[in-house]
Amino acid sequence: MPGKKLHFVVGLCVLLALGFLTTSLVSFFVARNSLQEQIAESTLPLTSDNIYSEIQRDLLRPIFISSLMAHDTFMRDWTLAGEENSDQITRYLSEIQSRYETITAFFVSEATRRYYHTSGVLKQVSEDDPADSWYFRARDIKEPFEINVDQDTADRSRLTIFVNYQVRDYQNQVIGVAGVGLSVNSVTALIETYQQRYGRDIYFVDRQGNITLHGSGFGSEKTLHDRPGLRPLAMQILTSPGTSLTYQDGGETIFVNSRLVSEFGWLLLVEQHQHIGDQKIENTLLFNMVISLGITILVGLIAYFTVRNYQKRLEDMASLDKLTGACNRQVFDIVFDNVVKACQRRKEGVAMVCLDIDEFRDVNDTYGHPGGDIALRETANIIRNLMRPVDTLCRWGGDEFILLMPATSLAEATAKTREIADTIRENAVRYGRDNIRITISAGVSEHREGESLSTLVSRVDNALYSAKKSGRDHIEQA
């Protein structure tokens, strides 16, 4: 039975574990597929939109400043008057740069082609100089301004976002280009912020595929074609104003979203590695499995103790007398065989006592069966309290009990029986307002080698019969 009980509990735990594991894995794969769709269709495009909005917000202020410069009557009047005092325009540009905290302020005159800066006249622009092509492009465009990223003429080592605004006279003719510069570092700082916030790679490429801006930890790639896994997709990205796709890098899926920033003519690319999104789901899976294991163990323990207790109740019901708690005759047969064999191996004696309540019929007639039941139960309790843990008490039938005492001589058994009889006599049984005084008679014998249970019981029972004939409260040895 213990083996079957253990098999049942183990089987139950295995079924629970398989159920939890199946549910957790199904949830994990469903969540991961859903996450992949969310990244490709929502998360990355939203990040691109947020960065684009931030860039546009940062550009509004320098565009407004450049517009003020282009429509300032001082600049137009000074230019139309022949640009006689360059210190005036230099002070004006210095004031613009200082007041609005730009990194540069400039004006290029169409009449003289002079490049005015806060530090003075830097140069004369020329159509033959590729570095000056921005001026002629900004002068001839239909829109009033353009935004471009270029090296600062005053500091060729510095990359700057310029707002080039056309300056027109009172007849709406272009007389020059003015504007301010915004540090590329502000856009780089924006990239860093979003990378730290969302754990994604963010960078810009121009329409030729050159990587123009990126955050820290990007790598050494200079072009989109150098980016691992992106070479086959580079043309698709560069020829589209915006797209979402995936590629493989070292066996890992990477999601990428591109968007054209028209003000720069650059493409904004946002990448996310699948493992970043999977990490949270994997942690959730691990947490669920730990919880499931805990629940499985808890259920297993509850099942084990429940079955054990239920089994014990069944065994007690099958082996114990319901009224007195003593073992029944079926179980006593097994106990007797085991005790005799064990004592024979150890060369020890086995004693048996047969006890009977004197005139028990009178107790039933006087107090009824409830009173008789209480007398039987209290008698069994007294015997149990006085016997040793190795002894066995059996209700043999009616008001008759048998006490089996291993490793006990006839004299020791007789003395213990006298102690039991004295205690029962001295402790009346309480029944309602009455005290039922009872005594016992007993027969005592010692087991003989090779003697069967029936033979020993017969001898002890004869001794009990002799004790009864001798009078109440008497003990007789067989």
Number of C-alpha atoms within 10 A of each C-alpha: 7 9 7 9 16 16 12 16 19 15 13 17 21 14 13 19 19 13 12 19 17 12 13 19 14 12 14 17 13 11 14 18 13 11 18 18 12 13 22 20 14 12 17 23 22 13 19 21 14 13 20 16 12 13 16 13 11 14 17 10 14 22 21 14 19 26 21 15 26 26 16 12 13 14 23 19 13 15 20 15 10 10 18 11 10 14 15 15 23 20 15 19 26 19 14 22 19 14 9 13 14 17 14 23 29 30 27 25 21 18 13 14 16 18 21 22 23 22 15 17 17 14 14 13 21 14 11 8 8 9 13 14 14 18 23 15 11 22 23 11 11 9 10 17 20 20 20 17 20 16 15 17 18 14 9 10 9 13 17 22 23 29 27 30 29 29 29 17 17 10 6 8 10 17 21 28 26 29 29 27 26 22 17 17 14 13 19 16 14 16 23 20 14 19 20 11 9 13 15 20 21 27 22 24 22 19 16 13 19 16 20 14 18 20 20 12 9 11 9 8 12 13 16 22 17 15 15 13 17 18 14 11 14 17 15 14 24 21 11 13 15 17 17 18 15 18 17 13 13 8 7 11 16 19 20 24 26 25 22 23 18 10 14 15 14 25 25 23 24 24 23 23 20 17 13 12 15 17 11 12 18 14 11 14 18 13 13 17 18 12 13 19 17 13 16 19 15 13 16 21 14 13 19 18 14 12 16 15 12 12 15 12 13 12 11 16 14 14 17 21 16 13 12 19 18 24 23 21 17 13 13 22 12 10 14 18 12 12 18 25 12 15 15 15 8 10 11 14 18 24 25 26 29 29 26 26 24 20 14 19 13 11 20 15 11 12 16 12 13 12 20 21 17 18 26 22 17 18 26 21 15 15 21 18 10 13 17 11 9 10 16 20 22 23 24 20 11 10 20 19 24 26 23 23 26 23 19 18 17 20 14 13 24 22 12 17 25 18 14 21 24 14 16 22 15 11 16 17 20 14 14 8 6 11 11 18 14 21 22 26 27 31 28 27 24 23 21 13 10 8 10 14 15 10 12 18 19 13 21 27 23 18 23 25 17 19 21 22 11 13 11 16 19 19 26 21 20 18
